[in-house]
Amino acid sequence: MVGHVSVRIGCGLSCLAEPRLAAVEASDAARRGLDGRPADLVLAFASGMHLVDPQSTLDGIHAALEPEVLVGCGAGGVLGCGHEVEDGTAVAVWAASLEDGSAEAFHAGVEELDDGLAVSGVPDLEDAAAAILLPDPISFPTDQVLHALAERAPGVPIVGGVASARTTDGEAALFLGEEVIEDGGAVGVRLDGVELLPCVSQGAAPFGPELTITAAEGHIIHELAGKPALAKLRDVIADLPLHHRALLSADGLLVGIVVDGGKPEYVQGDFLVRGLLGADPVDQSVAVGAPVEPGQVVRLHARDAGSADRDLREALDLRVAALGGDTPAGALVFTCNGRGRSLFGVADHDAEAVSEAFAGAPAAGFFAAGEIGPVGGATFLHGFTATLAVFPR
């Protein structure tokens, strides 16, 4: 028996060819999930013919839901209600009634200055419960902006995904209220009085021992456990079982970096997984895809369908445990456009895993060109992850 529900969520997915009709169909399904409550916040993700005339899509959503706040973006593929549409025409609509909570939409822009970047349009996030961010991939330097936002509002979870499609005219496809934002930047939402549990499944499995960085600068690791980094990695790989070495050679070498140290032991979600960018055979150093410093712990990782499946299911189980076994009100899902059938060989993998773990709670999202979510208390831009914003009841 479920008691008082503070957040109620509905979602809808439509593959109708006509954008406005599809938007109305998906919005009607989302509205039914709200059970007569207002649509305080709507997120919309649209692909295919919706990017020929995205204004018609927005008009249909507003006609059906009359949302207080709406943001969204163009996508190469969308997901909703346990299903994925990786290509073709589809629209996913996610709607939430927040009761005592509130959502403030914004459009962020970036201007390059001599001494760095000036970010405009983002509200003060210092006391926010959380934020959702949907950047355009071309006009918005997401990595750098996330670093700046982390300095302004440390500890505030930011979750989202990079738009993975533009309009057929090549313009940005960001949605804000009743407008299509074609000049780029990012759209987002500041949330207040709304609980949000972030979930980042990086889809990679750890191998070999944990190693402490003993000399590093910037993105370069010079020493691991007191030995030249490249030589130490070769020793570690040589000691791995044959099937682990095969994974590393097939899918590329990844390095997991502990961001928040000091724990007695580190589990899969404690590592920020980044690619090994290169190695210098002369000084035996290696370059990784994130800044590192002496004292940090690293571990080799590899990615395949099996590890991605296990990691996602374990991450979802942890969120269910954090909810005390209760079903959440719903979730937003930002999954990499490198996952789906190309990784798992079957349709609907991530959408079905979320639906199973959360007992069919409404969930929708899109296949992103980069996923945004926290690891070790800091927010990063990821690749190949399934990243969620989970909303407790």
N, C-alpha and C positions, 0 to 999 in steps of 0.2 A: 504494500500500500504506500503510494507516494504522497507525502504531505504537501505543504505549501511549496509552490514552484515559483521562484523569482525570475528565472529566465526561461522563455519558451521559444523554440526554434522550429522552423519548417523549411523544407527544401523542395525544389522541383527541377526536373530535367526534361527538355524537349528537343526532339530532332526534326520537328516540322521545318519545311523548306522556307516558308514565308516568315521573315523575322518578327513582325509584330504578332502574328498568331502564335509563334513559338514562345515569344516572351510572355504572352498572356497565359498560355497553357502552363508553362513552368511556374509563373507567378501565382496562378490559382492554386497549384499544388502546394506551394510554399505557404500561401495564405491559410489553407485548411489546417496546416500544422500549427498555426498560431492560435487556433481555437477561439476566434473572435477578438483577440487582442491586437493592438496596433503594431504595425511594422516600424519599430523604432530605428532599426538598422537593416539595410539590405546590401548584400554583395552579389554582383552579377559577373559572370564570365561567359564570353561569347566567341564562337569560332565560325569559320566558313562564310556563308552568305550574310551573317550578321555583321561582318566587317566590310561588306559593300555599302550597307546603309545602317550603321550602328544607332543612328538617331531613332529609327523605327523601333529597334529593340528597346531602347530606353523609354520611348513613349508607351509601349505596351506594358512594361513593368510598372510605370507610374500609374497607368490607368487601372491596373489590377490591384496594386498594393498600396498606393499613395504613401510611399515611404517617407519617414521624417529625414533620414540620412541614407544616401546611396553612394557607393563607390564600386568600381569594378574595372575590368580591363579585357582586352582582346587576348585570345589564347589559341595555341595550335590545337589543343584538345581540352575537353572539360570532363568533370566527373560529378556525379550526384546520385544520392539515393541508392548506393551500392553498385552503380554502373559507371563505366568509363567510355567516353567517345573520343578516341585518340586523334581522329581526323574527320573531315567532313563538316557538316553544319549542325551545330548544337548550341544550346544556351542552358547554363545552370544558374539557378536563382536560390539564394540562401537568405532567409529572413529571420530576424530575432526581435522579440518583444522583451525589453530590458527591465521592466517595472521601475525600480528606484534607481537603476543605473542610467548612464547617458553616453551618447556617442557624438563626437565633434569631428566632422569631415574637414580635410584640408588638401590643398594642392601645393606641393613643394617644388621649388626650382633651385637651380644651382648656377652661380656665376663664378667664373675663374678670376682670381685675383693674383697679384704678383707673389703674395705670400701664402697662397692656398686657395681654398674654396669658401664662398659665402653661400650658406644655405638659407633660403627664404621660404616663408609660408608654413613652416612646421610650428605648431603651437608648443608652448612650454610643456615638456613631458615629465618634469621632475616629480610631480605628485600623482602622475597618472597610474591607473591600475595596469594598463598595457596599451600597446599600439599595434595597428595593422598597417602594413606598407606594401603598395603595389607600384613599383617603379617601371618606367619605360627603359628598355635595355640600351638604347642608343644615347639618349640625352641625359641620363642620370647615373652618376658614378656611385653606385650603391655601396660598395665596400668603404669608400672614403666617408660617405655620409653616415653610415652606421657607426664608424669610429668616432665621428664628431658627436653624434647623438648619445653614444655611450658615455662620453665625457660630461655631457650636459645632464644626463639623467641616468646615472649608474644604477643597475639593478632592475630597471623597468623593462619587462619583456617586450620585444618587438618581433612580430611574426608576419610572414607574408610571402609573396613570390613575385618574380620579375615577369612582366608581360611577355608572352611568347609569340605574339602575332600583332601586326599593325593593320591598318585599314588597307583596302585594295589600292588606294592611292599612295600608299607608302607613308602615311602620317601615323603619328602615335594614336593608339586606341585606348585611352584612359577615360573612365566614366566618373563623373562627379555631379551628383544631383540629377538635373535634367540635361546636362551638357556632356558632349563628347569633347574631351581635351585633346586637341591634335598637335599642340606645340610641345609635348613631351613633359619631362619632369617626373613626378610621382604623385599618386593620390594615396590618401591614407585616412585613418580614423584614430583619434585619441579616445580611449575608453576610461570611464570613471565609474566607480561603484559596481564594477562587473568583474567577477572572478574569471581568470583565464589561466589554464594550465598549458604551457607550451610543451610540445613533444617533437624532438628531432631524431629521426632514425636515419643514420648515415649509411646504412646498408653495407658496411664493411666489417670483416671479422679480424680480430687481432691474432697475430702469430708471434712465436718466439718470446724472448724475455723482455722485461721492461729495462730500458737503458736511460741513464741520466746524462744529460748534456753537460759536458765539463768545459767546453770552450765554444763560443758562438758569437756571431755578430750579424744583426739584421736578419736576413733569411738564410744565412749560411751557418751550417753546423761544422765546426772544425774538429771537435773531439766528442766521442761518446765513451763513457766509462773510462776516461783517461787514455783512450787509444784514438789514433786518427779515424775520423768518422767513416770513411769509405771502407777502410780495412776492417773495422768492427762490424759494419753491416754485412760485408762478404762472409765473415766468420759466422755470424748469426744465420745467414741464409744457408750456408753449407751444412749447418747442424740441424736444419729443419727436415721433417719427413718429406719423402718424395712428392706426395700429393699436395703438400703445402707449397713446395717449390714450384710445382706445375701451375698452381693458382697464381702465384706471384708473376711468373713469366707470361701467362696468358692474358692477365688483366691489368698488368702494370703495378709497379711498386708504390704503395701508399704508406704514409707515415702518420700515426696517431700521436697528437701532442696534447699532453695534459695541461689544461688552461688553469684549473683551480686545484693547486697541489695541496700537500699536507695530509692526505687521507692514508689510512693504513693499507688499503688496497684499492686499485682502480678497476672499474668495470667498463663495459663497452661504451656506455654513454658519457664517460668522463673524458674521452679523447676527441679532440678536434681533428678530423681526418683530412689530410691534404696530400697532394701529389708530390712525388720526388721529382724536382724540376731538372736536375742535372748533377753532375759530379766532376770534380777536378782531379784527374789521376796524378797530378804533380804534387799538390799539397794535401791530397786525400780528403778534401772537404766535400760536402754535399749541400745542395740548395733545396729548400722545401717551400711550399706555397703559403707560408705564414711566417711572421716574425717570431724568432725564438731567442732564448737567453739561457745562460748557464743555470743549472739547477732544475730545469724542466725535465720531466720524464717523457720519453717517447717509446713507441712500440710499433713494429711493422704491422701493416694491415693489407688485406686484399679484398676485392669486391667480386662477388658472383651472385647468381640468383638465389642460391641456397642461403648464403650469409645475409643477403638483403631481406629475404623472407623471415628468417629467424630474428634478425635485429628489429624489424618492424613489429612483429608479434610480441617480442619481449618488451619493447618500449610501450606498446599499447597496454599490455598487462600491468606494467608499472603505473600507468595513469589510472587504470581501473582500481588498483590497490590504493592509490592516493585518494580516490573518491570513496574509499571505504566499501568498495564493491558495488556502489550505486551506478546506475546508468546515467551518463551525462545528458544534459539538455540537447547537446549536439556538438558539431565540430566543423571547422574549416580545414580543408586539406590542400596543401600545396606540394605536389609531387613532381619530380624532375621529368622533363620530356625525354630523358634517356632511359626512363624506367618503362613501365607498360609492357606491351608484347615483346619489344626488342630485348628486354632483360629477362622477363619471366617466361616468355613463350606462350602465355595464355592471356586472355582478356580479363579485365576487371580486377586484377590482383590486389592492388592497394585499396581500392574502394570496397572490395569484399572483405578484406582483412579488417578494415575499420568498422564496417557494419557488423561483423561477427563479434569483435571485441566489445563494441559499445551497444550490443543487443538491438541493432537496427535504429539507433538514435540518428536523427537527421544530420547528414554530412554532405557537403558539396565543396567544390574547388576547381582547380585546373592544373594542367601540365605546364609547369613553369620553366623559364629559361634560367633559373637560379632560385634557390629557396632561402628564406630569411628566418633565422631562429636562434635561440640561445644555446650555448654549450658552456658548462662551467660558469654560469652566471653572466657571461658576456655574449652579445649578439653578433652573429657572423652571417655572411653570404656563403651558401653552400652549393654544391652540385651533387647530383645523384641521390639526394635525400628524399624522404617523405616527411614533411614537416607539418604539424597540426597545431591549431589553436583549439583546445578542448574547453568547453563551457560547462561547468557543473550546474546542476539545477538550483 
